[in-house]
Amino acid sequence: MMTALGKEWLEQRRTHRLLIVSAIFLLFGLLSPLLAKFTPEIIKMVPGGEQISLIIPPPTVVDAVVQYIKNLTQFGLLLTVLMGMGMVSQEKDKGTATMVLAKPLSRTAFILSKPAAMGISFLIATALAALAGYYYTLLLFEALPVGSWLALNGLLLVYFGVYAALAILASTLNRSMLGSGAVALGFILLLALVEMIPAAGKLLTGGLLGWAQNLALGSAVEPAWGALVVCLGLIAAALIASVWIFRRQEI
């Protein structure tokens, strides 16, 4: 497993995936509080924007946190799918999976090393975004509770993990990146449809993000432990399914 993880981690760095995800997360960690603070000023610069700006309430720390979560979840979801959908299918298509598995490497380690390396990349990127976002929120608004801010970013990592696991499952099911992308998109749409049901949405990523926001702002809201357990279970189920399918595939 450690050998496979080392190979995947090397690939994360040499293909610049780590650099790309870190740069994007750092950028939006910096920009989110700035956008929240200066959006009214930007609107005033648009013709007719003076009237619109009058009805917009003054920006607060709530806007900074909401903007941070919105930006990171949108771009994080996109990056997890783009990075994950080719991790297995591309190796099967190019034949590198056959060469690697000819060595004394189990198929389980082959699959699990991929989300592990991807998780390290997203951990580093989220840490950079968290530092930048906290610093600029402190400068432009007020200090957030450090523990709550760390918990928010931890929940965001679980959110990314859900879509990364689904993307890897889609990649395991297919041999081409196009097919993997289509299946991954299907998983995302299915999850979005399920979350439209209010009771189900509270137990999936929607409940997770709502809890993350309330944690950062210090709101007295009941913790969404159910959403956390369900999301972690979804990650585990997707990875177990990936291993089970891959062990029965002809490469």
N, C-alpha and C positions, 0 to 999 in steps of 0.2 A: 504493500500500500504506500509506504513512504517513497519507494522508488518511482511509482506511478505518479504520486503527488509532486515529486521533484520535477518530473518531466512536464507535467501540466503547468506548474508554476513557472518553469523556464519558458514555456510557450506563451503564458500570459504576458511575460515581460518582452520577449523577442518579437511578438506580433503587435506590440504596443497597446494591447487591450488594457493593461493596468494603467498606462499613461493616459489613454483616452478617457476611461471612466473616472480617473482621479481628477483630470483637468476639468471635465464637465461638471462633476460634483462640486469641486472647489469654486468654479465660476458661479454656479447657482447658489452656493452657500454665501458667497460675497454679494451677489446681486439681489437676493430675496429681500433683505432688510432695506436695501437702497430703493428697490422698486416700491416697496410698501410706503417708504417715507416720502418719495418724490413723485409718486403718481399724480397727486393733485396739481403739482407744478407743471408736470408734463402735459396734463389735460388743458391747462390754461394757455399753453402755447398753440393749441389747435384752434383754428377759426371757430368762434362760437363757444369755445371751451370755458370762458369766464363764467357763463351762466351755469354750465354743468358743474363746475368746481364748487359753486355755492351750495349745492345740495349734497356734496360729498362730505361726510364727517371727517374731522381731523384724523390723520393716521395714528394708530396706537400700536403697542407691542403685539396686540392680538393679530393685527394685519401682517406684521412681520413673520409671526409663527405660521399663520395660514399660508402666506406666500411661500415660505420655506418648504412646508409639507407638500404643497401643490406642485412646486417645481421639481423637487426631488422624486416624488412618486411618479410624475409623468415621464420624466426623462429616465428615471431608474427602471421603470417598467420596459421602456423601449430598449434600453441597453441590455437588460437581462435576456430579453427575447433574442436580440441580435447576436449576443455573445453565446447564448446557450443552444440556439437552434442548429448550429453546425458542429457542435463539439463531438458528437458521435457519428452523425450521418456523413460528415465530411471525411472522417477517418475510414469509414466503411467504403465510401465511394472511391477514395484514392488508394485504398489497399493498405494503408499504414496500420490499421487495426489488425489485419491478418499477420503482419510482420511482428507487431508488438506482442500479440497473443501467442505467437510461436515460442516466445520466451516463457520461463516459469512465472507467469503473471496470471492471476485469476481474473475472470471476467467481472467479478464483483468489485475488485480493486480498480479495474480499468474504468468502470462506470463511476464509482464513488469518488475517485480522485478528481473528477471533473468539477462537480459542485463544490468540493472542498477548496480547490484552487480558485474557482470563481468567487467563492465566499471570502477568501482572503483579500482578493482585489476589491470587492465591495466594502469590506471592513475598513480597509485603508482609505478608500474614497469617501466613505461616510464619515470617518474620523476627520478628514480634511474639511469636508463641508460643515461638520458640526463646529469645529474650531472657528472657521471663518464666519459662519452664521451667528454664533454666539458673540463674537467680538464686535461685529457690526451692529447687532441688536443692542448690545451694551452701549456703544457709542451714540447711536441714533435714537434709542428709546430708553430702556432701563435694563438692569440686570435680571436675568431669569434664574430660577433655582437651578444650580448646577446638576444636582441629582436628577431632577425632573427632565432637564435637557438631555442628559445621557440616556435616560429611560426612553424618551421620545425617539432618539436615534437608534436605540436598540430595537424598538418596535418597527422602525422603518426597515431595519435589516431583515426582520422576519417577513415583512411585506415583500421585499425583494426576493427573499428565499422562496416564497410561494410561486412566483412567476418564473424564477430560474429553474426550479424543480420541474414545473410544467413544460418549460422549453426543452429541457434535457430529455424528458419523457417523449416529447414530440420528435426530438432528434433520434432517439433510440428506435422509434417506430418506423422511421423512414431512412432511405439511403441517399436521398437528394436534399439539398438545402431548401429548394423550393417547396418540396413536400413537407419538410419539417416546419418551415415558416407558416404554411397554410394550416397545418394541424395545431401549431402553437397559437395562431390567431383564433382558431376554433375554440381552444381551451379558454382563452381570455374572454371571448364573447359569451361562452357558456357560463363562466364564473360571473360575468357582469349581469347576465340575465337572472341568475340565481340570487344575486345580491339585490335585485330590484324587489324581491319579496322582503318586506320589512323585518320579519322574524329571522330570516336567513341572513340578511345583510348585517345584523348585529353580531352574528357569529362568524363573520368572515372578515375580509380586509377592511370593509367599511367600519366595522366596530373597532378594529385594531387602530385605524387612523384617528377615529374620534377620541379614543382613549389617549393616544399619543398627544393630540392637541391639548386635551384637558390637563394632562400631566404637566406639560410645559408651562401652561398658564396658571397652574395651581388651582384649577377649578375643583370644587367638591363634587365629584361625580363617581358613581360606583365603578370600580375597575372592571374592565371587559376581559376577565380571565377566560371566559368561554371562547371568545374570539381568538385569544392567544393559543389556547389548547387546540382549537379546530384548525388554525393556520399551521401550527407545528405538525399536527396530524396529517394535514394535506401534503406538506413537504415530505414527510416520512413515507406516506402512501405512494406519492409520485416517484420517489427514488427507489422504493422497494419494487414497484411495478417496472421501472426501468431495468433494474438488475434482473428480475425474473424473466422479462422479455428477452433481454440481451443474452442471457445464458441459454436460451432455447433457439436463438437465431443462427442461421448459417451465414458466416461472414464471407 
